[in-house]
Amino acid sequence: MGVFLENPQTLRFLAEVVGAGGAWPESRKELFEKACEKMVREHNEEHRAARDCQNTLDSGQLLDAAGRLCAVQLISGAYGYARRGEPGEKYPDLDQCGYDLAALRSALATKLFKGVFDNRFAPIHRHIAEFLAARYLAGVIEEGVPARRIIALITGRDGIVVTEMRGLSAWLAAHSKDARGYLIEQDPVGVGLYGDI
């Protein structure tokens, strides 16, 4: 319980997941997974009806698309994405993500992202971005991309995880058994503090 109560964001997730009649999560990873699944679903019936006509993606596909957005954003150092209008260096256009554009647009329309200004969108919280990015990258590793290749994106020349990537690295250790050993060896404190040991 203590781990869930230390962080206001985690506490809010816990209230949303358990308060809606859900079961208590057994781990921080399970809490984040349930919270993200809840945020990716549309709760307004009118919005849901309109979206169902346009969107055939299930929650898993939306979470994967959101994970792709978060991974590209975190690794590139961008702040978010430009939905319409003029993209910039810190808010690139969605088509620069190399993924199904319709899926990316649908993911950006979920509660996992928020409008920051002038048709610019960013994840609602960095912890969510790190969790979703790691979830997505773990799937890429499962599909056959070597874990070391993914890890090279978040480490410096010395092989140590870059400070800004510690949260992503910790969640990647929680999601991917292929990456876990190396990440624990390189940053055991980060994996323990920011992920789910």
Backbone as a chain_set.jsonl record, in Angstrom:
{"seq": "MGVFLENPQTLRFLAEVVGAGGAWPESRKELFEKACEKMVREHNEEHRAARDCQNTLDSGQLLDAAGRLCAVQLISGAYGYARRGEPGEKYPDLDQCGYDLAALRSALATKLFKGVFDNRFAPIHRHIAEFLAARYLAGVIEEGVPARRIIALITGRDGIVVTEMRGLSAWLAAHSKDARGYLIEQDPVGVGLYGDI", "coords": {"N": [[0.815, -1.198, 0.0], [1.936, 1.243, 0.743], [3.624, 2.113, -1.357], [1.781, 2.82, -3.322], [0.614, 5.044, -2.172], [2.487, 7.055, -1.925], [2.91, 8.767, -4.097], [1.175, 11.401, -5.623], [-0.006, 11.154, -8.203], [-0.117, 8.364, -8.606], [-1.768, 7.724, -6.495], [-4.119, 8.986, -7.313], [-4.676, 7.426, -9.612], [-5.149, 5.003, -8.335], [-7.476, 5.611, -6.894], [-9.249, 6.024, -9.033], [-9.264, 3.509, -10.303], [-9.891, 1.575, -8.28], [-11.984, 2.839, -6.991], [-14.044, 2.725, -8.81], [-15.206, 0.334, -8.445], [-13.415, -1.616, -9.006], [-10.94, -4.232, -8.593], [-8.328, -4.31, -6.107], [-5.133, -3.484, -7.26], [-2.325, -5.675, -7.687], [0.228, -4.896, -8.097], [2.392, -2.13, -8.979], [2.697, -1.936, -11.709], [0.402, -3.282, -12.649], [-1.516, -1.497, -11.688], [-0.975, 0.836, -13.225], [-1.474, -0.205, -15.771], [-4.236, -0.818, -15.643], [-5.257, 1.748, -15.127], [-4.501, 3.11, -17.469], [-5.939, 1.639, -19.381], [-8.479, 2.356, -18.6], [-8.449, 5.121, -19.106], [-8.197, 5.146, -21.854], [-10.598, 4.39, -22.838], [-13.694, 5.715, -23.966], [-15.972, 7.516, -22.051], [-18.219, 9.08, -22.249], [-21.355, 8.692, -23.634], [-22.395, 9.793, -26.05], [-20.084, 10.748, -27.307], [-18.752, 8.332, -27.523], [-20.436, 6.916, -29.315], [-20.122, 8.478, -31.63], [-17.378, 8.159, -32.022], [-17.206, 5.367, -32.377], [-18.282, 5.042, -34.888], [-16.285, 6.047, -36.452], [-13.974, 4.786, -35.674], [-12.332, 1.742, -35.377], [-10.653, 0.564, -33.633], [-9.48, -1.431, -30.925], [-9.031, -1.287, -27.307], [-6.428, -2.232, -26.737], [-5.044, -1.819, -29.157], [-5.198, 0.964, -29.29], [-3.713, 1.618, -27.014], [-1.222, 0.638, -27.813], [-0.67, 2.36, -29.992], [-0.621, 4.796, -28.612], [1.565, 4.239, -26.996], [3.586, 4.128, -28.917], [3.603, 6.819, -29.741], [4.411, 7.999, -27.323], [6.936, 6.793, -26.914], [8.444, 7.725, -29.13], [8.309, 10.455, -28.608], [9.584, 10.733, -26.03], [12.173, 9.643, -26.487], [13.111, 11.227, -28.56], [13.12, 13.717, -27.427], [11.103, 15.514, -27.792], [8.294, 17.682, -26.999], [5.661, 17.068, -27.39], [2.987, 16.631, -29.739], [1.965, 18.04, -32.878], [-1.258, 18.466, -33.902], [-2.96, 19.615, -35.843], [-2.107, 22.188, -38.086], [0.897, 24.097, -37.79], [3.683, 22.138, -37.498], [6.508, 21.793, -35.301], [9.95, 21.78, -34.125], [9.877, 20.869, -31.457], [7.304, 19.982, -31.316], [6.502, 17.772, -33.263], [4.91, 16.651, -36.347], [2.337, 14.147, -36.583], [2.772, 12.295, -38.641], [5.462, 11.836, -38.673], [6.069, 9.775, -37.05], [6.143, 7.226, -38.091], [4.085, 5.224, -38.206], [0.756, 3.791, -38.173], [-1.31, 6.284, -39.2], [-4.027, 6.873, -38.684], [-4.488, 5.382, -36.367], [-2.736, 6.665, -34.615], [-3.888, 9.223, -34.498], [-6.332, 8.561, -33.321], [-5.438, 7.619, -30.841], [-4.315, 9.937, -29.797], [-6.596, 11.354, -29.314], [-7.615, 10.327, -27.002], [-7.989, 10.187, -23.372], [-5.45, 9.923, -22.507], [-3.83, 11.821, -23.457], [-3.385, 15.385, -23.519], [-4.513, 18.621, -24.52], [-2.197, 21.169, -25.002], [-1.631, 23.709, -26.071], [-2.798, 25.631, -28.855], [-3.529, 23.494, -30.818], [-1.618, 21.61, -30.066], [-0.474, 18.688, -28.543], [0.159, 16.635, -25.67], [1.335, 13.918, -23.566], [-0.66, 13.142, -20.647], [0.779, 12.959, -18.32], [4.169, 12.598, -17.32], [4.895, 10.144, -16.135], [2.952, 8.403, -17.116], [3.555, 8.538, -19.841], [6.129, 7.36, -19.83], [5.525, 4.783, -18.902], [3.743, 3.807, -20.941], [5.388, 4.059, -23.206], [7.453, 2.25, -22.582], [5.966, -0.102, -22.432], [5.182, -0.331, -25.104], [7.744, -0.511, -26.365], [8.67, -2.902, -25.235], [6.976, -4.673, -26.497], [7.944, -4.395, -29.106], [10.445, -5.519, -28.774], [9.673, -8.139, -28.171], [8.715, -8.841, -30.666], [11.017, -9.275, -32.052], [13.106, -7.413, -32.34], [16.337, -6.779, -31.187], [16.932, -6.501, -27.686], [19.126, -5.018, -26.757], [19.475, -3.204, -28.787], [17.287, -1.5, -28.532], [17.794, -0.572, -25.964], [20.105, 0.857, -26.44], [19.13, 3.227, -27.405], [18.447, 4.697, -25.192], [20.611, 5.017, -23.586], [23.847, 6.38, -22.717], [27.087, 6.925, -24.262], [28.706, 5.536, -22.567], [27.192, 3.401, -21.848], [25.472, 3.67, -19.757], [22.275, 4.405, -18.438], [20.699, 7.293, -19.573], [19.97, 10.154, -17.629], [17.416, 11.432, -18.013], [16.008, 9.34, -19.053], [15.558, 7.449, -17.125], [13.103, 6.705, -15.901], [11.68, 5.597, -18.081], [13.442, 3.52, -18.661], [13.254, 2.0, -16.294], [10.568, 1.163, -16.372], [10.718, -0.299, -18.73], [12.304, -2.406, -17.896], [10.465, -3.608, -16.205], [8.552, -4.474, -18.017], [9.846, -6.037, -19.979], [11.452, -9.036, -20.108], [13.73, -9.647, -21.518], [15.207, -7.297, -21.588], [15.503, -6.687, -18.957], [17.592, -7.769, -17.166], [19.976, -6.505, -18.038], [19.299, -3.798, -17.681], [18.821, -3.662, -14.931], [21.352, -4.219, -14.016], [22.74, -1.954, -14.961], [21.383, 0.238, -13.819], [20.324, -0.155, -11.016], [19.1, 1.213, -8.851], [17.445, 3.1, -10.105], [15.676, 1.378, -11.465], [14.435, 0.231, -9.275], [13.265, 2.469, -8.01], [11.669, 3.844, -9.942], [10.189, 2.061, -11.491], [8.63, -1.064, -11.354], [9.389, -3.134, -9.042]], "CA": [[0.0, 0.0, 0.0], [2.76, 2.437, 0.874], [4.111, 2.522, -2.672], [0.677, 3.458, -4.029], [0.202, 6.276, -1.511], [3.573, 8.027, -1.881], [2.879, 9.664, -5.239], [-0.195, 11.871, -5.864], [-0.514, 10.609, -9.462], [-0.437, 6.968, -8.349], [-2.933, 7.731, -5.608], [-5.277, 9.31, -8.162], [-4.966, 6.227, -10.4], [-5.725, 4.017, -7.421], [-8.853, 6.032, -6.627], [-10.045, 5.799, -10.236], [-9.369, 2.083, -10.593], [-10.573, 0.867, -7.193], [-13.214, 3.554, -6.69], [-15.072, 2.348, -9.784], [-15.605, -1.046, -8.177], [-12.375, -2.532, -9.452], [-10.152, -4.933, -7.575], [-7.058, -3.69, -5.777], [-4.03, -4.027, -8.068], [-1.297, -6.377, -6.921], [1.53, -4.283, -8.352], [2.353, -0.806, -9.594], [2.506, -2.172, -13.14], [-1.016, -3.59, -12.85], [-2.249, -0.253, -11.456], [-0.808, 1.692, -14.396], [-2.154, -0.855, -16.895], [-5.679, -0.616, -15.473], [-5.541, 3.181, -15.267], [-4.39, 3.452, -18.893], [-7.089, 1.034, -20.059], [-9.638, 3.175, -18.248], [-8.333, 6.409, -19.787], [-8.283, 5.001, -23.305], [-12.013, 4.198, -23.166], [-14.543, 6.908, -23.915], [-17.031, 7.307, -21.072], [-19.394, 9.822, -22.68], [-22.051, 7.851, -24.61], [-22.492, 10.467, -27.348], [-18.747, 10.728, -27.907], [-18.462, 6.941, -27.855], [-21.183, 6.585, -30.53], [-19.461, 9.157, -32.751], [-16.072, 7.542, -32.226], [-17.4, 4.011, -32.885], [-18.527, 5.131, -36.326], [-15.035, 6.407, -37.113], [-12.823, 4.076, -35.13], [-12.536, 0.309, -35.14], [-9.542, 0.085, -32.821], [-9.789, -1.812, -29.548], [-8.195, -0.566, -26.345], [-5.039, -2.67, -26.887], [-4.461, -1.125, -30.308], [-5.049, 2.367, -28.913], [-2.584, 1.699, -26.079], [0.0, 0.466, -28.601], [-0.445, 3.606, -30.734], [-0.213, 5.789, -27.608], [2.921, 3.869, -26.613], [4.48, 4.561, -29.995], [3.722, 8.276, -29.609], [5.201, 8.313, -26.115], [8.319, 6.363, -27.123], [9.085, 8.669, -30.05], [8.426, 11.745, -27.92], [10.602, 10.687, -24.972], [13.508, 9.374, -27.025], [13.534, 12.356, -29.404], [13.175, 14.942, -26.641], [9.992, 16.399, -28.156], [7.351, 17.977, -25.915], [4.376, 16.481, -27.744], [2.705, 16.534, -31.171], [1.059, 18.992, -33.513], [-2.356, 17.714, -34.529], [-3.239, 20.371, -37.061], [-1.36, 23.433, -38.04], [2.325, 24.112, -38.07], [4.539, 21.376, -36.592], [7.795, 22.41, -35.014], [10.966, 20.849, -33.638], [9.449, 20.276, -30.186], [5.969, 19.419, -31.532], [6.478, 17.268, -34.642], [3.659, 16.158, -36.907], [2.131, 12.715, -36.323], [3.282, 11.431, -39.715], [6.887, 11.592, -38.456], [6.209, 8.657, -36.108], [6.304, 5.964, -38.796], [3.077, 4.305, -37.666], [-0.56, 4.012, -38.759], [-1.723, 7.641, -38.861], [-5.377, 6.844, -38.101], [-4.34, 4.874, -34.998], [-2.097, 7.719, -33.83], [-4.892, 10.27, -34.27], [-7.294, 8.037, -32.347], [-4.771, 7.578, -29.534], [-4.153, 11.314, -29.35], [-7.927, 11.84, -28.91], [-8.009, 9.707, -25.737], [-7.646, 10.938, -22.164], [-4.026, 9.736, -22.223], [-3.168, 13.032, -23.939], [-4.1, 16.631, -23.246], [-4.131, 19.761, -25.336], [-1.386, 22.113, -24.245], [-1.953, 25.0, -26.688], [-2.792, 25.765, -30.311], [-3.502, 22.172, -31.462], [-0.446, 20.842, -29.625], [-0.901, 17.707, -27.551], [1.222, 15.947, -24.932], [0.79, 12.966, -22.589], [-1.193, 13.812, -19.463], [1.786, 12.953, -17.256], [5.404, 11.92, -17.761], [4.874, 8.74, -15.689], [2.119, 7.676, -18.084], [4.339, 8.449, -21.076], [7.199, 6.378, -19.628], [4.9, 3.464, -18.817], [3.244, 3.409, -22.258], [6.532, 3.906, -24.11], [8.123, 0.994, -22.228], [5.039, -1.172, -22.83], [5.307, -0.444, -26.558], [9.088, -0.995, -26.706], [8.734, -4.312, -24.854], [6.322, -5.384, -27.596], [8.881, -4.385, -30.235], [11.469, -6.513, -28.436], [9.034, -9.45, -28.338], [8.569, -9.102, -32.098], [12.288, -9.687, -32.621], [14.175, -6.412, -32.299], [17.166, -7.073, -30.015], [16.769, -5.607, -26.535], [20.288, -4.118, -26.689], [19.277, -2.14, -29.77], [16.354, -0.566, -27.909], [18.49, 0.021, -24.812], [21.075, 1.83, -26.963], [18.429, 4.494, -27.624], [18.231, 5.412, -23.926], [21.853, 5.036, -22.822], [24.936, 7.186, -23.253], [28.207, 6.169, -24.846], [29.263, 4.678, -21.529], [26.277, 2.298, -21.599], [24.645, 3.991, -18.593], [21.004, 5.028, -18.798], [20.684, 8.754, -19.485], [19.124, 10.567, -16.503], [16.041, 11.694, -18.457], [15.394, 8.09, -19.487], [15.524, 6.473, -16.026], [11.733, 6.209, -15.737], [11.425, 4.719, -19.223], [14.276, 2.337, -18.473], [12.701, 1.203, -15.2], [9.352, 0.5, -16.863], [11.128, -1.299, -19.72], [12.731, -3.57, -17.105], [9.253, -4.261, -15.692], [7.782, -5.045, -19.124], [10.607, -6.916, -20.868], [12.437, -9.892, -19.439], [14.972, -9.623, -22.292], [15.944, -6.079, -21.26], [15.524, -6.53, -17.495], [18.887, -8.042, -16.537], [20.934, -5.464, -18.387], [18.879, -2.53, -17.074], [19.044, -3.764, -13.484], [22.799, -4.123, -13.824], [23.183, -0.595, -15.243], [20.738, 1.249, -12.989], [19.455, -0.863, -10.069], [18.33, 2.158, -8.037], [16.401, 3.636, -10.979], [14.669, 0.326, -11.692], [13.686, 0.079, -8.039], [12.503, 3.674, -7.654], [10.761, 4.368, -10.956], [9.409, 1.031, -12.164], [7.868, -1.954, -10.476], [10.273, -4.252, -8.696]], "C": [[0.858, 1.261, 0.0], [3.222, 2.987, -0.452], [3.021, 3.268, -3.431], [0.354, 4.839, -3.456], [1.261, 7.371, -1.52], [3.481, 9.091, -2.962], [1.436, 10.102, -5.511], [-0.809, 11.295, -7.148], [-0.935, 9.151, -9.272], [-1.671, 6.853, -7.46], [-4.208, 8.036, -6.394], [-5.677, 8.109, -9.02], [-5.664, 5.182, -9.547], [-7.187, 4.35, -7.136], [-9.745, 5.759, -7.832], [-10.279, 4.318, -10.492], [-10.195, 1.358, -9.537], [-11.919, 1.508, -6.884], [-14.353, 3.191, -7.622], [-15.512, 0.904, -9.59], [-14.586, -2.071, -8.632], [-11.654, -3.181, -8.291], [-8.858, -4.163, -7.318], [-5.965, -4.301, -6.634], [-2.979, -4.67, -7.165], [0.083, -5.766, -7.096], [1.332, -2.896, -8.96], [2.106, -0.937, -11.098], [1.032, -2.444, -13.443], [-1.869, -2.335, -12.655], [-2.17, 0.647, -12.683], [-1.537, 1.105, -15.605], [-3.661, -0.61, -16.813], [-6.065, 0.847, -15.646], [-5.491, 3.6, -16.732], [-5.55, 2.862, -19.693], [-8.349, 1.85, -19.804], [-9.606, 4.506, -19.017], [-8.493, 6.306, -21.299], [-9.731, 4.788, -23.76], [-12.757, 5.515, -23.054], [-15.711, 6.625, -22.997], [-18.314, 8.058, -21.423], [-20.076, 9.044, -23.804], [-22.141, 8.494, -25.988], [-21.144, 10.468, -28.061], [-18.388, 9.313, -28.348], [-19.163, 6.531, -29.148], [-20.532, 7.213, -31.75], [-18.124, 8.51, -33.064], [-16.203, 6.14, -32.82], [-17.652, 3.998, -34.384], [-17.226, 5.374, -37.091], [-13.884, 5.461, -36.787], [-13.151, 2.612, -34.855], [-11.442, -0.279, -34.268], [-10.023, -0.322, -31.432], [-8.808, -1.115, -28.607], [-6.726, -0.975, -26.444], [-4.338, -1.963, -28.032], [-4.25, 0.359, -30.008], [-3.873, 2.553, -27.952], [-1.255, 1.527, -26.812], [0.34, 1.748, -29.367], [0.012, 4.71, -29.777], [1.212, 5.515, -27.152], [3.947, 4.282, -27.647], [4.703, 6.075, -29.919], [4.624, 8.656, -28.438], [6.668, 7.938, -26.291], [9.062, 7.347, -28.02], [9.31, 10.009, -29.35], [9.559, 11.734, -26.898], [12.009, 10.535, -25.531], [14.025, 10.55, -27.862], [13.689, 13.658, -28.627], [12.093, 15.946, -27.009], [9.108, 16.631, -26.938], [6.014, 17.289, -26.134], [4.228, 16.468, -29.249], [1.775, 17.636, -31.624], [-0.019, 18.182, -34.219], [-2.762, 18.34, -35.848], [-2.422, 21.641, -36.962], [0.111, 23.205, -38.292], [3.113, 23.281, -37.067], [5.862, 22.119, -36.38], [8.756, 21.355, -34.496], [10.514, 20.135, -32.365], [8.053, 19.673, -30.259], [5.876, 18.927, -32.98], [5.072, 16.825, -35.06], [3.554, 14.65, -36.668], [2.736, 11.825, -37.399], [4.785, 11.173, -39.606], [7.133, 10.405, -37.524], [6.354, 7.302, -36.788], [5.348, 4.882, -38.312], [1.757, 4.633, -38.348], [-1.125, 5.353, -38.273], [-3.106, 7.684, -38.213], [-5.317, 6.365, -36.647], [-3.727, 5.936, -34.098], [-3.085, 8.842, -33.513], [-5.908, 9.825, -33.221], [-6.694, 8.007, -30.943], [-4.641, 8.981, -28.95], [-5.476, 11.912, -28.843], [-8.396, 11.229, -27.588], [-7.592, 10.587, -24.566], [-6.194, 10.72, -21.737], [-3.226, 10.972, -22.621], [-4.03, 14.244, -23.619], [-3.622, 17.701, -24.221], [-3.34, 20.738, -24.487], [-1.565, 23.536, -24.761], [-1.987, 24.827, -28.198], [-2.634, 24.438, -31.07], [-2.208, 21.399, -31.216], [-0.913, 19.936, -28.497], [0.305, 17.008, -26.939], [0.573, 14.923, -24.007], [0.34, 13.696, -21.324], [-0.18, 13.877, -18.33], [3.007, 12.187, -17.755], [5.423, 10.452, -17.334], [4.053, 7.87, -16.643], [2.895, 7.488, -19.379], [5.426, 7.387, -20.959], [6.637, 4.955, -19.597], [4.471, 2.98, -20.201], [4.374, 3.199, -23.256], [7.243, 2.579, -23.846], [7.271, -0.208, -22.63], [5.156, -1.427, -24.34], [6.665, -1.034, -26.953], [9.278, -2.459, -26.322], [8.066, -5.173, -25.928], [7.21, -5.462, -28.821], [9.976, -5.425, -30.008], [10.9, -7.921, -28.614], [8.89, -9.833, -29.8], [9.9, -9.391, -32.774], [13.393, -8.653, -32.66], [15.017, -6.691, -31.051], [17.014, -6.032, -28.906], [17.916, -4.602, -26.461], [20.148, -2.946, -27.665], [18.331, -1.067, -29.219], [17.044, 0.166, -26.754], [19.498, 1.069, -25.268], [20.436, 3.2, -27.197], [18.315, 5.339, -26.351], [19.476, 5.457, -23.042], [22.88, 5.941, -23.502], [26.023, 6.3, -23.845], [28.837, 5.208, -23.851], [28.358, 3.493, -21.194], [25.36, 2.518, -20.407], [23.384, 4.712, -19.067], [21.092, 6.534, -18.564], [19.657, 9.152, -18.416], [17.668, 10.763, -16.909], [15.291, 10.426, -18.838], [15.253, 7.055, -18.368], [14.132, 5.889, -15.808], [11.364, 5.237, -16.849], [12.19, 3.421, -19.063], [13.718, 1.411, -17.389], [11.433, 0.47, -15.633], [9.689, -0.55, -17.926], [11.599, -2.563, -19.01], [11.521, -4.331, -16.57], [8.489, -4.99, -16.793], [8.532, -6.11, -19.92], [11.649, -7.736, -20.116], [13.769, -9.901, -20.197], [15.837, -8.409, -21.95], [16.242, -5.978, -19.763], [16.908, -6.689, -16.874], [19.899, -6.938, -16.795], [20.582, -4.151, -17.69], [19.062, -2.532, -15.565], [20.529, -3.616, -13.174], [23.292, -2.685, -13.989], [22.617, 0.453, -14.286], [19.783, 0.588, -11.979], [18.584, 0.071, -9.23], [17.172, 2.724, -8.861], [15.297, 2.628, -11.222], [13.817, 0.155, -10.449], [12.788, 1.264, -7.712], [11.412, 4.016, -8.652], [9.88, 3.324, -11.627], [8.576, 0.241, -11.212], [8.722, -3.177, -10.195], [9.468, -5.466, -8.263]], "O": [[0.531, 2.236, -0.676], [3.216, 4.2, -0.657], [3.31, 4.25, -4.115], [-0.129, 5.709, -4.18], [0.964, 8.509, -1.158], [3.937, 10.215, -2.754], [0.554, 9.249, -5.619], [-2.0, 10.984, -7.178], [-2.004, 8.752, -9.734], [-2.514, 5.978, -7.662], [-5.248, 7.419, -6.166], [-6.862, 7.8, -9.148], [-6.637, 4.559, -9.97], [-8.039, 3.462, -7.14], [-10.88, 5.311, -7.67], [-11.384, 3.92, -10.861], [-11.106, 0.603, -9.876], [-12.883, 0.816, -6.556], [-15.518, 3.336, -7.253], [-16.126, 0.317, -10.481], [-14.869, -3.269, -8.641], [-11.75, -2.73, -7.15], [-8.357, -3.458, -8.193], [-5.877, -5.526, -6.728], [-2.78, -4.252, -6.025], [1.005, -6.075, -6.34], [0.236, -2.545, -9.396], [1.384, -0.13, -11.684], [0.481, -1.889, -14.394], [-2.842, -2.133, -13.382], [-3.191, 1.167, -13.135], [-2.15, 1.842, -16.377], [-4.287, -0.237, -17.806], [-7.094, 1.149, -16.25], [-6.344, 4.361, -17.189], [-6.083, 3.519, -20.587], [-9.185, 2.011, -20.693], [-10.636, 4.957, -19.519], [-8.884, 7.274, -21.951], [-10.05, 4.984, -24.933], [-12.49, 6.325, -22.166], [-16.378, 5.601, -23.144], [-19.387, 7.701, -20.937], [-19.447, 8.763, -24.824], [-21.979, 7.808, -26.997], [-21.067, 10.221, -29.265], [-17.797, 9.115, -29.41], [-18.558, 5.87, -29.992], [-20.401, 6.565, -32.789], [-17.772, 8.332, -34.23], [-15.403, 5.757, -33.674], [-17.278, 3.048, -35.072], [-17.086, 4.954, -38.24], [-12.926, 5.357, -37.554], [-14.131, 2.298, -34.179], [-11.318, -1.5, -34.175], [-10.864, 0.35, -30.834], [-7.877, -0.441, -29.049], [-5.852, -0.13, -26.251], [-3.184, -1.555, -27.906], [-3.248, 0.944, -30.418], [-3.126, 3.526, -28.059], [-0.272, 2.188, -26.478], [1.495, 2.174, -29.389], [0.926, 5.471, -30.096], [1.987, 6.449, -26.943], [5.042, 4.731, -27.306], [5.833, 6.553, -30.019], [5.487, 9.525, -28.558], [7.551, 8.682, -25.865], [10.18, 7.756, -27.706], [10.371, 10.619, -29.483], [10.402, 12.631, -26.9], [12.932, 11.224, -25.096], [15.223, 10.834, -27.872], [14.317, 14.599, -29.111], [12.151, 17.102, -26.59], [9.162, 15.877, -25.967], [5.314, 16.963, -25.175], [5.213, 16.313, -29.97], [0.919, 18.106, -30.875], [0.281, 17.314, -35.039], [-2.89, 17.646, -36.857], [-2.092, 22.101, -35.869], [0.506, 22.232, -38.932], [3.212, 23.664, -35.901], [6.262, 22.958, -37.186], [8.417, 20.173, -34.434], [10.741, 18.935, -32.21], [7.655, 18.931, -29.362], [5.253, 19.574, -33.822], [4.179, 16.654, -34.229], [4.569, 13.962, -36.564], [3.17, 10.712, -37.103], [5.328, 10.374, -40.369], [8.283, 10.068, -37.24], [6.66, 6.315, -36.119], [5.761, 3.755, -38.04], [1.651, 5.651, -39.032], [-1.385, 5.53, -37.083], [-3.325, 8.461, -37.284], [-6.026, 6.896, -35.791], [-4.143, 6.096, -32.951], [-3.114, 9.351, -32.392], [-6.296, 10.6, -32.347], [-7.371, 8.334, -29.969], [-4.835, 9.183, -27.752], [-5.477, 12.852, -28.047], [-9.471, 11.579, -27.102], [-6.924, 11.605, -24.748], [-5.755, 11.266, -20.725], [-2.089, 11.153, -22.184], [-5.247, 14.137, -23.468], [-2.481, 17.682, -24.681], [-3.757, 21.094, -23.385], [-1.644, 24.473, -23.967], [-1.288, 23.979, -28.751], [-1.71, 24.285, -31.869], [-1.765, 20.627, -32.066], [-1.653, 20.36, -27.609], [1.33, 16.812, -27.592], [-0.611, 15.039, -23.694], [0.891, 14.739, -20.972], [-0.267, 14.754, -17.471], [2.88, 11.236, -18.526], [5.909, 9.6, -18.078], [4.427, 6.735, -16.935], [2.894, 6.398, -19.951], [5.624, 6.599, -21.884], [7.206, 4.04, -20.192], [4.801, 1.861, -20.592], [4.329, 2.269, -24.06], [7.594, 1.865, -24.785], [7.794, -1.213, -23.111], [5.221, -2.571, -24.79], [6.732, -1.947, -27.776], [9.983, -3.187, -27.021], [8.536, -6.269, -26.232], [7.232, -6.484, -29.507], [10.383, -6.124, -30.937], [11.576, -8.799, -29.151], [8.937, -11.014, -30.142], [9.92, -9.723, -33.96], [14.53, -8.994, -32.988], [14.462, -6.828, -29.961], [16.973, -4.83, -29.17], [17.687, -3.438, -26.13], [20.634, -1.846, -27.406], [18.554, 0.128, -29.418], [16.891, 1.377, -26.596], [19.727, 2.057, -24.57], [21.129, 4.217, -27.187], [18.111, 6.551, -26.423], [19.409, 5.884, -21.89], [22.79, 6.226, -24.696], [25.882, 5.079, -23.915], [29.425, 4.196, -24.234], [28.71, 2.667, -20.352], [24.554, 1.647, -20.077], [23.432, 5.527, -19.988], [21.505, 6.988, -17.497], [18.593, 8.541, -18.321], [16.771, 10.299, -16.206], [14.064, 10.439, -18.935], [14.873, 5.913, -18.626], [14.001, 4.691, -15.556], [10.8, 4.174, -16.588], [11.649, 2.341, -19.303], [13.71, 0.191, -17.548], [11.244, -0.7, -15.304], [9.018, -1.578, -18.012], [11.325, -3.671, -19.471], [11.546, -5.559, -16.49], [7.848, -6.008, -16.534], [7.902, -7.005, -20.483], [12.604, -7.193, -19.561], [14.819, -10.134, -19.598], [17.064, -8.485, -22.015], [17.15, -5.25, -19.361], [17.346, -5.817, -16.123], [20.593, -6.492, -15.881], [21.463, -3.468, -17.169], [19.421, -1.509, -14.983], [20.912, -2.973, -12.198], [24.164, -2.241, -13.243], [23.286, 1.439, -13.976], [18.567, 0.755, -12.08], [17.437, -0.263, -8.933], [16.046, 2.816, -8.37], [14.116, 2.975, -11.191], [12.607, -0.045, -10.55], [11.682, 1.09, -7.2], [10.328, 4.44, -8.251], [8.9, 3.687, -12.278], [7.889, 0.799, -10.357], [8.777, -4.12, -10.984], [10.044, -6.503, -7.934]]}, "num_chains": 1, "name": "protein.A"}
